[in-house]
Amino acid sequence: EAAHLADAGRRRGLGRALVAKYVANMAARGWLPVGAGSAPLAGKVALVTGASSGIGRATAQALAAAGAAVMFAARSEEKLAAAVAEARGRVACVGMDVTSQASVEAGVAATVAAFGPVDILVNCAGVMYFTHMASVCIDDWMRTIDVNCKGTTLTIGTVLPSMLERGSGHVVNISSDA
């Protein structure tokens, strides 16, 4: 348990550091007007999956700090509530299982109802089971594929028609070697 908590803490730190590095890089290139009181994403609506912990949580909080209205989405509603409580700006959360088409559609509908059409989708939901391949944990492999691959395509497929209709939008897929 202690090792798991320590690992989770390191992942959260990496998430914040990584997001800060990306934002600083984009600001240095002039892609984001970052400065005191700036809100480069004001008027934009973001949906972030996997937003209850780690990089997803840090990304959702950074988007909110940059002025976007952000829907934090993940399966763990208790963790989501804690993540939203720490965020600044227009934020809300929705329980969403990216492996379920109905759940994804409901999560996107909740986002649209709360804030408007999704301008930015960040797919960050993912699982990674720490097992040796020789253990042949088929159930873990299938769950990894369901969350990491199918979940990504289900969320893209749900928001993409609206983005294409409006002629704008951004999809960011964050993945791992899992």
C-alpha positions in Angstrom: 0.0 0.0 0.0 2.8 2.5 0.9 4.6 1.7 -2.3 1.4 2.3 -4.3 0.8 5.6 -2.6 4.4 6.7 -3.1 4.1 5.8 -6.8 0.8 7.7 -7.1 2.4 10.7 -5.6 5.3 10.6 -8.0 2.8 10.4 -10.9 0.9 13.4 -9.7 4.2 15.4 -9.4 5.2 14.3 -12.9 1.8 15.3 -14.2 2.0 18.9 -12.8 5.6 19.2 -13.9 4.9 17.9 -17.4 1.9 20.2 -17.9 3.9 23.2 -16.6 6.7 22.4 -19.1 4.2 22.2 -22.0 2.5 25.4 -21.1 5.9 27.2 -20.7 7.0 25.9 -24.0 3.8 27.0 -25.8 4.0 30.4 -24.1 7.7 30.8 -25.1 6.7 30.2 -28.8 3.9 32.7 -28.5 1.2 30.1 -28.9 -0.4 31.0 -25.6 -0.6 34.5 -24.1 0.4 33.5 -20.6 0.9 36.2 -18.0 -0.6 37.6 -14.9 -4.4 37.7 -15.2 -4.4 36.1 -18.7 -7.0 33.5 -19.6 -5.8 32.2 -23.0 -8.6 29.6 -23.1 -11.5 31.8 -22.0 -14.7 30.8 -23.8 -13.4 27.3 -24.5 -14.9 24.1 -23.2 -12.7 21.1 -22.3 -13.5 17.6 -21.4 -10.7 15.6 -19.7 -11.0 11.9 -19.2 -9.0 10.2 -16.4 -9.3 13.5 -14.5 -9.5 12.0 -11.1 -5.7 11.5 -10.7 -2.3 11.9 -12.1 -1.6 13.6 -15.5 -5.4 13.8 -16.2 -6.1 15.7 -13.0 -3.2 18.0 -13.5 -4.2 18.7 -17.1 -7.8 19.4 -16.2 -6.7 21.8 -13.4 -4.2 23.6 -15.8 -6.9 24.0 -18.5 -9.3 25.5 -15.9 -6.5 27.8 -14.6 -6.0 28.9 -18.2 -9.6 30.0 -18.4 -11.4 27.0 -20.0 -14.6 25.6 -18.6 -13.6 22.1 -17.7 -15.5 18.9 -17.2 -13.5 16.5 -15.1 -14.5 12.9 -16.1 -13.5 9.5 -14.6 -15.1 6.5 -13.0 -14.2 7.5 -9.4 -16.7 10.2 -8.5 -15.2 10.6 -5.0 -11.8 11.4 -6.4 -13.3 13.6 -9.1 -15.0 15.7 -6.4 -11.7 16.2 -4.6 -10.0 17.2 -7.9 -12.7 19.7 -8.7 -12.5 21.1 -5.2 -8.8 21.9 -5.8 -9.4 23.5 -9.2 -9.9 27.2 -10.0 -12.4 28.5 -12.5 -15.5 27.1 -14.1 -15.3 23.3 -13.4 -17.6 20.4 -12.9 -17.3 16.7 -12.8 -19.1 13.7 -14.3 -18.8 10.0 -13.6 -17.8 8.4 -16.9 -16.6 5.0 -17.9 -14.8 5.3 -21.2 -15.4 1.7 -22.0 -19.2 2.2 -22.2 -20.6 4.1 -25.2 -23.7 5.0 -23.2 -21.6 6.4 -20.3 -19.4 8.4 -22.8 -22.5 9.8 -24.5 -24.0 10.8 -21.1 -20.7 12.4 -20.1 -20.5 14.4 -23.2 -24.1 15.4 -22.9 -23.5 16.6 -19.3 -20.6 18.7 -20.5 -22.6 20.3 -23.3 -25.5 21.0 -20.9 -23.2 22.5 -18.3 -20.8 24.5 -20.5 -21.6 24.1 -24.3 -20.0 22.1 -27.1 -16.6 20.5 -26.4 -13.8 22.5 -27.9 -11.0 20.5 -26.4 -11.0 16.8 -25.6 -8.1 15.4 -23.6 -8.1 11.6 -23.5 -6.1 10.6 -20.4 -8.1 7.7 -19.0 -5.9 4.7 -18.8 -4.9 1.6 -16.9 -1.6 -0.3 -16.6 -1.4 -3.5 -14.7 2.1 -4.3 -13.5 2.4 -8.0 -14.4 4.9 -10.0 -16.3 3.9 -11.1 -19.8 4.7 -14.7 -18.8 1.9 -14.5 -16.2 -0.5 -14.4 -19.2 -3.1 -12.2 -17.4 -5.6 -12.1 -20.3 -8.3 -10.3 -18.2 -5.8 -7.5 -17.4 -4.8 -7.3 -21.1 -8.4 -7.0 -22.2 -9.2 -4.3 -19.7 -6.1 -2.4 -20.8 -7.3 -2.5 -24.4 -10.8 -1.6 -23.4 -9.8 1.5 -21.4 -6.7 2.7 -23.3 -7.7 2.0 -26.9 -11.5 1.6 -27.1 -12.1 4.3 -24.5 -10.0 6.8 -26.6 -11.9 5.9 -29.8 -15.3 6.1 -28.1 -14.7 9.6 -26.7 -13.3 10.9 -30.0 -16.2 9.4 -31.9 -18.7 11.1 -29.6 -17.2 14.6 -29.7 -15.8 14.6 -33.3 -19.1 15.1 -35.2 -19.8 18.4 -33.3 -16.2 19.6 -33.9 -16.4 18.9 -37.6 -19.8 20.6 -37.8 -18.4 23.7 -36.1 -15.1 23.5 -38.1 -13.0 23.7 -34.9 -11.8 21.7 -32.0 -8.8 19.9 -30.6 -8.3 16.3 -29.5 -5.3 15.4 -27.4 -4.6 11.8 -26.7 -2.2 11.0 -23.8 -1.0 7.4 -23.7 1.5 5.2 -22.2 3.5 2.1 -23.2 0.5 0.1 -21.7 
